[in-house]
Amino acid sequence: YRETIGGTIGIGELNGLLNYNMRLFTNETDINAWYKKAVSHTNYVVEKQSSNPLFANKKYHLYENLNNGEHGRYILPLLNTKKAHMFLISTYNTLAFSAFEKYGKNTESEREAFKKEIDLRAQEQINYLDFWSRLAADNVRNQLLKSENMVPSAIWDNQDVPGNGWADRMGHNK
């Protein structure tokens, strides 16, 4: 973005462009809410806030977890997906990415029904993280806050497609 578009329009960084366009074209004032709504047209997004009072106000939104040097290159592609059928789970510690088709959910009704499973897995994920955040000693607890101290861990679902085995690097069955 910076090299191709930023110099031409005078806004050198992507976050500035997105904030400018959000205010220009919508009534939204929160970039996190705007981004989630914008990508939710083709992707199912679950953002889970910690139930640990010490972590409850820490970063867990998808946009703020993507807006860093490591994952920033995913911001525009997620905004521009047309038929992705992806789902994403964002917590204060992790970003999980997968696709409905990997689980054989090829129709809209199958994907809609599968969202309950995704919500359950997101809750299990935050429960697991919160368990460790409560168990951790005071002197190391904040090291669990990847969204604050470092980049959240990306979790990419594997390529073992149920009923079809492992896909090759282009996504085809062997």
Backbone as a printed PyTorch tensor [residue, N CA C, xyz], in Angstrom:
tensor([[[  0.8280,  -1.1980,   0.0000],
         [  0.0000,   0.0000,   0.0000],
         [  0.8710,   1.2600,   0.0000]],

        [[  1.8030,   1.3030,   0.9210],
         [  2.6170,   2.5100,   1.1160],
         [  3.3030,   2.9380,  -0.1790]],

        [[  3.9170,   1.9810,  -0.9020],
         [  4.6630,   2.3140,  -2.1070],
         [  3.7500,   2.5970,  -3.2900]],

        [[  2.6610,   1.8520,  -3.4180],
         [  1.8200,   1.9440,  -4.6040],
         [  0.7860,   3.0580,  -4.5360]],

        [[  0.0640,   3.1320,  -3.4430],
         [ -1.0650,   4.0610,  -3.3530],
         [ -0.7730,   5.2430,  -2.4350]],

        [[ -0.1380,   4.9760,  -1.3120],
         [  0.0460,   5.9950,  -0.2820],
         [  0.6600,   7.2950,  -0.7670]],

        [[  1.7140,   7.2140,  -1.5650],
         [  2.3630,   8.4280,  -2.0550],
         [  1.4900,   9.2220,  -3.0080]],

        [[  0.6460,   8.5480,  -3.7530],
         [ -0.2200,   9.2070,  -4.7300],
         [ -1.3290,  10.0050,  -4.0680]],

        [[ -1.9330,   9.4410,  -3.0150],
         [ -3.0850,  10.1070,  -2.3920],
         [ -2.7070,  10.9530,  -1.1890]],

        [[ -1.4590,  10.8610,  -0.7410],
         [ -1.0050,  11.7050,   0.3530],
         [ -1.2670,  11.1590,   1.7410]],

        [[ -1.7430,   9.9400,   1.8310],
         [ -1.9110,   9.2870,   3.1360],
         [ -0.9830,   8.0820,   3.1140]],

        [[  0.1540,   8.2130,   3.7780],
         [  1.2290,   7.2480,   3.6420],
         [  1.0670,   5.9380,   4.3740]],

        [[  0.0860,   5.8320,   5.2610],
         [ -0.0550,   4.5560,   5.9560],
         [ -1.5130,   4.1090,   5.9400]],

        [[ -1.7010,   2.8100,   5.8910],
         [ -3.0140,   2.2030,   5.6930],
         [ -4.0020,   2.5660,   6.7910]],

        [[ -3.5700,   2.5730,   8.0350],
         [ -4.4750,   2.8860,   9.1380],
         [ -5.0880,   4.2790,   8.9620]],

        [[ -4.2890,   5.2360,   8.5350],
         [ -4.7880,   6.5870,   8.2830],
         [ -5.8160,   6.6160,   7.1690]],

        [[ -5.5500,   5.8710,   6.0880],
         [ -6.4960,   5.8040,   4.9720],
         [ -7.8230,   5.1890,   5.4080]],

        [[ -7.7550,   4.0900,   6.1450],
         [ -8.9860,   3.4300,   6.5840],
         [ -9.7860,   4.3170,   7.5270]],

        [[ -9.1140,   4.9800,   8.4590],
         [ -9.8050,   5.9030,   9.3640],
         [-10.4380,   7.0610,   8.5930]],

        [[ -9.7130,   7.6110,   7.6420],
         [-10.2310,   8.7120,   6.8290],
         [-11.4830,   8.2800,   6.0640]],

        [[-11.4080,   7.1430,   5.3790],
         [-12.5480,   6.6630,   4.5970],
         [-13.7130,   6.2440,   5.4810]],

        [[-13.4240,   5.6790,   6.6420],
         [-14.4970,   5.3070,   7.5700],
         [-15.2960,   6.5520,   7.9540]],

        [[-14.6040,   7.6160,   8.3190],
         [-15.2940,   8.8530,   8.7160],
         [-15.9740,   9.5300,   7.5270]],

        [[-15.3760,   9.4200,   6.3440],
         [-15.9140,  10.0640,   5.1520],
         [-17.1890,   9.3850,   4.6510]],

        [[-17.2000,   8.0460,   4.6640],
         [-18.2990,   7.3140,   4.0370],
         [-19.2880,   6.6750,   4.9990]],

        [[-19.0120,   6.6830,   6.2940],
         [-19.9260,   6.0530,   7.2540],
         [-20.1130,   6.9620,   8.4630]],

        [[-21.0350,   6.5810,   9.3140],
         [-21.2400,   7.2880,  10.5780],
         [-20.4630,   6.6300,  11.7140]],

        [[-19.7310,   5.5820,  11.3910],
         [-18.9820,   4.8280,  12.3990],
         [-17.8050,   5.6620,  12.9040]],

        [[-17.5230,   5.5380,  14.1940],
         [-16.3810,   6.2470,  14.7780],
         [-15.3350,   5.2960,  15.3500]],

        [[-15.6890,   4.0240,  15.4850],
         [-14.7750,   3.0230,  16.0420],
         [-14.2490,   2.1390,  14.9150]],

        [[-12.9470,   2.2180,  14.6460],
         [-12.3450,   1.4490,  13.5530],
         [-12.5130,  -0.0490,  13.7620]],

        [[-12.4960,  -0.5130,  15.0100],
         [-12.6600,  -1.9430,  15.2820],
         [-14.0480,  -2.4240,  14.8720]],

        [[-15.0760,  -1.6790,  15.2500],
         [-16.4560,  -2.0470,  14.8930],
         [-16.6630,  -1.9380,  13.3880]],

        [[-16.1310,  -0.8790,  12.7810],
         [-16.2710,  -0.7000,  11.3370],
         [-15.6070,  -1.8420,  10.5690]],

        [[-14.3850,  -2.1980,  10.9480],
         [-13.6600,  -3.2480,  10.2340],
         [-14.3770,  -4.5890,  10.3640]],

        [[-14.8220,  -4.9190,  11.5600],
         [-15.5350,  -6.1860,  11.7480],
         [-16.7760,  -6.2330,  10.8700]],

        [[-17.5300,  -5.1600,  10.8500],
         [-18.7380,  -5.1020,  10.0230],
         [-18.3770,  -5.2200,   8.5420]],

        [[-17.3160,  -4.5420,   8.1180],
         [-16.9130,  -4.5490,   6.7120],
         [-16.4660,  -5.9290,   6.2400]],

        [[-15.7370,  -6.6600,   7.0620],
         [-15.2620,  -7.9840,   6.6330],
         [-16.2900,  -9.0800,   6.8880]],

        [[-17.3080,  -8.7920,   7.6800],
         [-18.3090,  -9.8130,   8.0230],
         [-19.2680, -10.1260,   6.8800]],

        [[-19.2040,  -9.3770,   5.7930],
         [-20.0640,  -9.6810,   4.6490],
         [-19.6670, -11.0000,   3.9950]],

        [[-18.4010, -11.3640,   4.0650],
         [-17.9400, -12.6200,   3.4650],
         [-17.1800, -13.5060,   4.4440]],

        [[-16.9570, -13.0280,   5.6590],
         [-16.2170, -13.7850,   6.6700],
         [-16.9970, -13.7520,   7.9770]],

        [[-16.9560, -14.8560,   8.7050],
         [-17.5990, -14.8910,  10.0140],
         [-16.5380, -14.5560,  11.0560]],

        [[-16.7590, -13.5040,  11.8240],
         [-15.7690, -13.0130,  12.7860],
         [-16.3100, -13.1570,  14.1990]],

        [[-15.5190, -13.8050,  15.0620],
         [-15.8550, -13.9150,  16.4810],
         [-14.7230, -13.2570,  17.2610]],

        [[-15.0690, -12.2590,  18.0510],
         [-14.0960, -11.5810,  18.9060],
         [-14.4620, -11.9060,  20.3470]],

        [[-13.5190, -12.4880,  21.0750],
         [-13.7910, -12.9030,  22.4520],
         [-12.9670, -12.0870,  23.4350]],

        [[-13.6700, -11.3990,  24.3070],
         [-13.0500, -10.6110,  25.3640],
         [-12.7730, -11.5110,  26.5620]],

        [[-11.7000, -11.2410,  27.2670],
         [-11.3410, -12.0250,  28.4460],
         [-12.3450, -11.8110,  29.5690]],

        [[-12.5920, -12.8720,  30.3270],
         [-13.4350, -12.7440,  31.5210],
         [-12.5810, -12.4600,  32.7620]],

        [[-11.2620, -12.5060,  32.5970],
         [-10.3480, -12.1620,  33.6830],
         [-10.3520, -10.6390,  33.8380]],

        [[-10.7450, -10.1200,  35.0020],
         [-10.7990,  -8.6600,  35.1770],
         [ -9.4820,  -7.9510,  34.8510]],

        [[ -8.3620,  -8.6360,  35.0370],
         [ -7.0640,  -8.0250,  34.7360],
         [ -6.8380,  -7.8550,  33.2330]],

        [[ -7.5410,  -8.6570,  32.4230],
         [ -7.3500,  -8.6380,  30.9750],
         [ -8.5770,  -8.1370,  30.2190]],

        [[ -9.6510,  -7.8410,  30.9140],
         [-10.9360,  -7.5360,  30.2690],
         [-10.8650,  -6.3460,  29.3110]],

        [[-10.0290,  -5.3770,  29.5870],
         [ -9.9560,  -4.1880,  28.7360],
         [ -8.7740,  -4.2130,  27.7730]],

        [[ -8.1630,  -5.3650,  27.5900],
         [ -7.0140,  -5.4700,  26.6940],
         [ -7.4880,  -5.7020,  25.2620]],

        [[ -6.5860,  -5.4860,  24.3140],
         [ -6.9200,  -5.6260,  22.8950],
         [ -7.3760,  -7.0460,  22.5790]],

        [[ -8.5170,  -7.1610,  21.9240],
         [ -8.9950,  -8.4650,  21.4720],
         [ -9.7410,  -8.3700,  20.1450]],

        [[ -9.9880,  -7.1690,  19.6580],
         [-10.7160,  -6.9970,  18.4000],
         [ -9.8560,  -7.4320,  17.2170]],

        [[-10.5060,  -7.8930,  16.1700],
         [ -9.8010,  -8.3600,  14.9850],
         [ -8.8840,  -7.2770,  14.4140]],

        [[ -9.4190,  -6.0870,  14.1910],
         [ -8.6100,  -5.0440,  13.5480],
         [ -7.3770,  -4.6870,  14.3720]],

        [[ -7.5470,  -4.4930,  15.6620],
         [ -6.3890,  -4.1000,  16.4680],
         [ -5.3680,  -5.2320,  16.5710]],

        [[ -5.7940,  -6.4800,  16.4160],
         [ -4.8470,  -7.5980,  16.3960],
         [ -4.1590,  -7.7450,  15.0400]],

        [[ -4.8020,  -7.2760,  13.9780],
         [ -4.1790,  -7.3120,  12.6520],
         [ -3.2790,  -6.1060,  12.4080]],

        [[ -3.5620,  -5.0080,  13.0510],
         [ -2.8880,  -3.7430,  12.7790],
         [ -1.5060,  -3.6940,  13.4410]],

        [[ -0.5950,  -4.4800,  12.8790],
         [  0.7890,  -4.5190,  13.3540],
         [  1.6850,  -4.9240,  12.1930]],

        [[  2.9620,  -4.9040,  12.4020],
         [  3.9000,  -5.2170,  11.3340],
         [  3.8260,  -6.6470,  10.8370]],

        [[  3.3850,  -7.5570,  11.6710],
         [  3.3340,  -8.9670,  11.2990],
         [  2.0770,  -9.3200,  10.5100]],

        [[  0.9200,  -8.8910,  10.9820],
         [ -0.3480,  -9.2890,  10.3650],
         [ -1.0000,  -8.1820,   9.5470]],

        [[ -0.3880,  -7.0120,   9.4640],
         [ -0.9840,  -5.8860,   8.7550],
         [ -1.2830,  -6.1690,   7.2950]],

        [[ -0.5430,  -7.0820,   6.6940],
         [ -0.7700,  -7.3880,   5.2800],
         [ -2.0770,  -8.1540,   5.0430]],

        [[ -2.7710,  -8.5610,   6.1090],
         [ -4.0600,  -9.2470,   5.9630],
         [ -5.2340,  -8.2720,   5.9490]],

        [[ -5.0110,  -7.0230,   6.3340],
         [ -6.1130,  -6.0630,   6.4820],
         [ -6.8500,  -5.8420,   5.1660]],

        [[ -6.1570,  -5.4650,   4.1030],
         [ -6.8170,  -5.2100,   2.8220],
         [ -7.3960,  -6.4660,   2.1810]],

        [[ -6.6750,  -7.5900,   2.1380],
         [ -7.2830,  -8.7840,   1.5420],
         [ -8.5910,  -9.2010,   2.2170]],

        [[ -8.6610,  -9.1020,   3.5420],
         [ -9.9100,  -9.4640,   4.2140],
         [-11.0350,  -8.4980,   3.8630]],

        [[-10.7040,  -7.2360,   3.6480],
         [-11.7190,  -6.2570,   3.2370],
         [-12.2220,  -6.5170,   1.8220]],

        [[-11.3970,  -7.1420,   0.9950],
         [-11.7250,  -7.3070,  -0.4170],
         [-12.1520,  -8.7120,  -0.8090]],

        [[-12.3370,  -9.6000,   0.1490],
         [-12.7810, -10.9480,  -0.2030],
         [-14.2130, -10.9000,  -0.7180]],

        [[-14.4900, -11.7050,  -1.7200],
         [-15.8280, -11.7450,  -2.3080],
         [-16.5700, -13.0310,  -1.9490]],

        [[-15.8840, -14.1560,  -2.0280],
         [-16.5220, -15.4480,  -1.7740],
         [-15.6230, -16.3190,  -0.9060]],

        [[-15.0760, -15.7360,   0.1350],
         [-14.0540, -16.4350,   0.9100],
         [-14.6170, -17.5160,   1.8130]],

        [[-15.7500, -17.2810,   2.4370],
         [-16.3360, -18.2210,   3.3970],
         [-15.3420, -18.5930,   4.4860]],

        [[-14.6180, -17.6150,   4.9700],
         [-13.6630, -17.8390,   6.0540],
         [-14.3200, -17.5460,   7.3860]],

        [[-13.7080, -18.0850,   8.4400],
         [-14.0800, -17.6390,   9.7770],
         [-12.8140, -17.3300,  10.5510]],

        [[-12.9360, -16.3340,  11.4390],
         [-11.7990, -15.8420,  12.2000],
         [-12.2080, -15.6860,  13.6490]],

        [[-11.3140, -16.0900,  14.5440],
         [-11.5310, -15.9280,  15.9810],
         [-10.3890, -15.0650,  16.5060]],

        [[-10.7460, -13.9820,  17.1870],
         [ -9.7470, -13.0530,  17.7060],
         [ -9.8740, -12.9490,  19.2210]],

        [[ -8.7450, -13.1180,  19.9230],
         [ -8.6900, -12.9670,  21.3780],
         [ -7.5040, -12.0590,  21.7110]],

        [[ -7.2700, -11.8440,  22.9790],
         [ -6.1280, -11.0180,  23.3760],
         [ -4.7990, -11.7090,  23.1060]],

        [[ -4.8260, -12.9710,  22.7500],
         [ -3.5960, -13.7350,  22.5910],
         [ -3.4440, -14.3720,  21.2150]],

        [[ -4.5580, -14.6140,  20.5210],
         [ -4.5010, -15.3870,  19.2820],
         [ -5.4160, -14.8290,  18.1990]],

        [[ -5.0890, -15.1840,  16.9560],
         [ -5.9390, -14.9800,  15.7930],
         [ -6.0590, -16.3340,  15.1110]],

        [[ -7.2590, -16.8580,  14.9930],
         [ -7.4540, -18.1580,  14.3460],
         [ -8.1610, -17.9510,  13.0130]],

        [[ -7.6400, -18.5900,  11.9590],
         [ -8.1800, -18.4840,  10.6090],
         [ -8.5390, -19.8730,  10.0980]],

        [[ -9.6860, -20.0060,   9.4430],
         [-10.0240, -21.2450,   8.7550],
         [-11.1120, -20.9470,   7.7310]],

        [[-11.5660, -22.0000,   7.0520],
         [-12.5990, -21.8570,   6.0250],
         [-13.6990, -22.8880,   6.2520]],

        [[-14.9170, -22.4940,   5.9600],
         [-16.0590, -23.3920,   6.1230],
         [-15.9260, -24.6350,   5.2480]],

        [[-15.4150, -24.4640,   4.0310],
         [-15.3010, -25.5890,   3.1030],
         [-14.3830, -26.6800,   3.6320]],

        [[-13.4250, -26.3170,   4.4510],
         [-12.5350, -27.3190,   5.0350],
         [-13.3200, -28.3370,   5.8420]],

        [[-14.4380, -27.9140,   6.3920],
         [-15.2890, -28.7880,   7.1990],
         [-16.4870, -29.3010,   6.4100]],

        [[-16.4430, -29.1620,   5.0930],
         [-17.5130, -29.6740,   4.2440],
         [-18.7760, -28.8330,   4.2770]],

        [[-18.6740, -27.5890,   4.7020],
         [-19.8370, -26.6890,   4.7810],
         [-19.8640, -25.8250,   3.5210]],

        [[-20.4880, -26.3700,   2.4690],
         [-20.4330, -25.7410,   1.1530],
         [-21.6520, -24.9070,   0.7970]],

        [[-22.7120, -25.0010,   1.5830],
         [-23.9070, -24.2070,   1.3040],
         [-24.1000, -23.1790,   2.4100]],

        [[-24.8850, -22.1650,   2.1030],
         [-25.1390, -21.1060,   3.0830],
         [-25.8010, -21.6580,   4.3380]],

        [[-26.7450, -22.5840,   4.1750],
         [-27.4360, -23.1470,   5.3490],
         [-26.4810, -23.9810,   6.2070]],

        [[-25.5810, -24.7280,   5.5710],
         [-24.5900, -25.5000,   6.3280],
         [-23.6350, -24.5730,   7.0750]],

        [[-23.2290, -23.5000,   6.4220],
         [-22.3240, -22.5440,   7.0710],
         [-23.0130, -21.8550,   8.2400]],

        [[-24.2720, -21.5000,   8.0580],
         [-25.0170, -20.8340,   9.1300],
         [-25.1420, -21.7470,  10.3470]],

        [[-25.4450, -23.0210,  10.1240],
         [-25.5710, -23.9780,  11.2300],
         [-24.2240, -24.2130,  11.9150]],

        [[-23.1370, -24.1760,  11.1510],
         [-21.7990, -24.4370,  11.6810],
         [-21.2900, -23.3010,  12.5670]],

        [[-21.8820, -22.1250,  12.4470],
         [-21.4500, -20.9780,  13.2540],
         [-21.5820, -21.2510,  14.7480]],

        [[-22.5240, -22.1030,  15.1380],
         [-22.6570, -22.4730,  16.5540],
         [-21.4020, -23.1970,  17.0330]],

        [[-20.8570, -24.0580,  16.1870],
         [-19.6130, -24.7690,  16.5220],
         [-18.4370, -23.7930,  16.6370]],

        [[-18.3870, -22.8340,  15.7440],
         [-17.3110, -21.8380,  15.7810],
         [-17.4090, -21.0200,  17.0610]],

        [[-18.6260, -20.6060,  17.4010],
         [-18.8270, -19.8510,  18.6440],
         [-18.3880, -20.6660,  19.8580]],

        [[-18.7020, -21.9540,  19.8450],
         [-18.3040, -22.8370,  20.9430],
         [-16.7810, -22.9340,  21.0280]],

        [[-16.1200, -23.1140,  19.8920],
         [-14.6540, -23.2130,  19.8860],
         [-14.0150, -21.8940,  20.3270]],

        [[-14.6100, -20.7840,  19.9410],
         [-14.0930, -19.4790,  20.3750],
         [-14.2090, -19.3450,  21.8890]],

        [[-15.3270, -19.7880,  22.4430],
         [-15.5030, -19.7250,  23.8940],
         [-14.5110, -20.6470,  24.5960]],

        [[-14.3040, -21.8480,  24.0380],
         [-13.3220, -22.7680,  24.6160],
         [-11.9180, -22.1610,  24.5670]],

        [[-11.6120, -21.4750,  23.4850],
         [-10.2920, -20.8610,  23.3400],
         [-10.0800, -19.7780,  24.3950]],

        [[-11.0580, -18.8960,  24.5890],
         [-10.8850, -17.8360,  25.5850],
         [-10.9080, -18.4180,  26.9940]],

        [[-11.6850, -19.4780,  27.2190],
         [-11.6750, -20.1310,  28.5360],
         [-10.2890, -20.6870,  28.8520]],

        [[ -9.6620, -21.3130,  27.8610],
         [ -8.3160, -21.8670,  28.0230],
         [ -7.3150, -20.7550,  28.3460]],

        [[ -7.3680, -19.6760,  27.5720],
         [ -6.4500, -18.5600,  27.8060],
         [ -6.6890, -17.9220,  29.1680]],

        [[ -7.9550, -17.7730,  29.5350],
         [ -8.2750, -17.1740,  30.8370],
         [ -7.8410, -18.0670,  31.9920]],

        [[ -7.9460, -19.3840,  31.8070],
         [ -7.4700, -20.3150,  32.8320],
         [ -5.9960, -20.0480,  33.1270]],

        [[ -5.1840, -19.9750,  32.0790],
         [ -3.7540, -19.7480,  32.2640],
         [ -3.4680, -18.3430,  32.7780]],

        [[ -4.2820, -17.3720,  32.3880],
         [ -4.0470, -16.0080,  32.8800],
         [ -4.3190, -15.9020,  34.3730]],

        [[ -5.2480, -16.7040,  34.8720],
         [ -5.5300, -16.6980,  36.3130],
         [ -4.4960, -17.5180,  37.0860]],

        [[ -3.9820, -18.5470,  36.4560],
         [ -3.0230, -19.4370,  37.0950],
         [ -1.6060, -18.8470,  37.1280]],

        [[ -1.2900, -18.0150,  36.1650],
         [  0.0660, -17.4700,  36.0360],
         [  0.4320, -16.6000,  37.2370]],

        [[  1.6870, -16.6740,  37.6090],
         [  2.2000, -15.8340,  38.6980],
         [  2.1590, -14.3670,  38.2750]],

        [[  2.0320, -13.5060,  39.2460],
         [  1.9220, -12.0720,  38.9730],
         [  3.0800, -11.5370,  38.1360]],

        [[  4.2760, -12.0540,  38.3710],
         [  5.4450, -11.5190,  37.6720],
         [  5.5340, -11.9510,  36.2070]],

        [[  4.7190, -12.9090,  35.7670],
         [  4.7440, -13.3370,  34.3610],
         [  3.3900, -13.1980,  33.6660]],

        [[  2.3580, -12.8590,  34.3970],
         [  0.9980, -12.8080,  33.8330],
         [  0.9130, -11.9140,  32.5950]],

        [[  1.5210, -10.7560,  32.6490],
         [  1.4140,  -9.8260,  31.5220],
         [  2.1120, -10.3170,  30.2610]],

        [[  2.9780, -11.3090,  30.3860],
         [  3.6100, -11.8760,  29.1980],
         [  2.6060, -12.6410,  28.3480]],

        [[  1.4560, -12.9820,  28.9180],
         [  0.4010, -13.6460,  28.1570],
         [ -0.3400, -12.6760,  27.2440]],

        [[ -0.1820, -11.3980,  27.4790],
         [ -0.8810, -10.3790,  26.6930],
         [ -0.1490, -10.1170,  25.3870]],

        [[ -0.2840, -11.0190,  24.4650],
         [  0.4090, -10.8440,  23.1950],
         [ -0.0940,  -9.6240,  22.4440]],

        [[ -1.3740,  -9.3030,  22.5800],
         [ -1.8990,  -8.1330,  21.8750],
         [ -1.3090,  -6.8320,  22.4110]],

        [[ -0.7860,  -6.8470,  23.6340],
         [ -0.1860,  -5.6510,  24.2200],
         [  1.3330,  -5.6410,  24.0530]],

        [[  1.9680,  -6.7790,  24.2530],
         [  3.4260,  -6.8430,  24.3400],
         [  4.1170,  -7.3260,  23.0760]],

        [[  3.4000,  -8.0490,  22.2450],
         [  3.9800,  -8.5920,  21.0210],
         [  2.8390,  -8.8710,  20.0600]],

        [[  3.0820,  -9.5960,  19.0090],
         [  2.0630,  -9.8820,  18.0060],
         [  1.2600, -11.1160,  18.4190]],

        [[ -0.0850, -11.0600,  18.3520],
         [ -0.8790, -12.2490,  18.6690],
         [ -0.4970, -13.4200,  17.7650]],

        [[ -0.5310, -14.6140,  18.3080],
         [ -0.1780, -15.8070,  17.5430],
         [ -1.2630, -16.1120,  16.5200]],

        [[ -0.8510, -16.2900,  15.2750],
         [ -1.7980, -16.6930,  14.2330],
         [ -1.9410, -18.2090,  14.2610]],

        [[ -3.1630, -18.6750,  14.2320],
         [ -3.4390, -20.1060,  14.2110],
         [ -4.1060, -20.4080,  12.8780]],

        [[ -3.3910, -21.0990,  12.0080],
         [ -3.9400, -21.4660,  10.7040],
         [ -4.4140, -22.9020,  10.7860]],

        [[ -5.6600, -23.1320,  10.4230],
         [ -6.1900, -24.4840,  10.4120],
         [ -5.4040, -25.3070,   9.3980]],

        [[ -5.2360, -26.5940,   9.6600],
         [ -4.4170, -27.4200,   8.7710],
         [ -5.1470, -27.7290,   7.4690]],

        [[ -4.4610, -28.4190,   6.5750],
         [ -5.0320, -28.7320,   5.2690],
         [ -5.5830, -30.1510,   5.1900]],

        [[ -5.8060, -30.7890,   6.3250],
         [ -6.3890, -32.1290,   6.3310],
         [ -7.8990, -31.9820,   6.1780]],

        [[ -8.3800, -32.1160,   4.9570],
         [ -9.7970, -31.9260,   4.6630],
         [-10.5520, -33.2090,   4.9970]],

        [[-11.5460, -33.1450,   5.9050],
         [-12.2910, -34.3530,   6.2860],
         [-12.8880, -35.0520,   5.0650]],

        [[-12.6360, -36.3440,   4.9790],
         [-13.1530, -37.1380,   3.8730],
         [-12.2990, -37.0970,   2.6250]],

        [[-11.3450, -36.1550,   2.5590],
         [-10.5160, -36.0080,   1.3680],
         [ -9.0240, -36.1020,   1.6490]],

        [[ -8.6260, -36.1070,   2.9060],
         [ -7.2140, -36.1800,   3.2550],
         [ -6.5160, -34.8490,   3.0900]],

        [[ -5.2030, -34.9070,   2.9790],
         [ -4.4020, -33.6920,   2.8760],
         [ -4.4830, -33.1190,   1.4740]],

        [[ -4.6570, -31.8140,   1.4070],
         [ -4.6580, -31.1190,   0.1260],
         [ -3.2190, -30.7350,  -0.2170]],

        [[ -2.9360, -30.6190,  -1.5270],
         [ -1.5990, -30.1820,  -1.9140],
         [ -1.4890, -28.6660,  -1.7180]],

        [[ -0.3440, -28.1000,  -2.0690],
         [ -0.1230, -26.6880,  -1.7810],
         [ -1.0510, -25.7630,  -2.5640]],

        [[ -1.6900, -26.2620,  -3.6080],
         [ -2.6390, -25.4600,  -4.3740],
         [ -4.0820, -25.7280,  -3.9490]],

        [[ -4.2710, -26.5770,  -2.9310],
         [ -5.6050, -26.8440,  -2.4160],
         [ -6.3330, -27.9900,  -3.0790]],

        [[ -5.6470, -28.7510,  -3.9250],
         [ -6.2770, -29.8630,  -4.6300],
         [ -5.9870, -31.1780,  -3.9180]],

        [[ -6.9090, -32.1220,  -4.0400],
         [ -6.6850, -33.4590,  -3.4840],
         [ -5.7140, -34.2080,  -4.3670]],

        [[ -4.9340, -35.0510,  -3.7470],
         [ -3.9430, -35.8200,  -4.5200],
         [ -4.5610, -37.0720,  -5.0770]]])
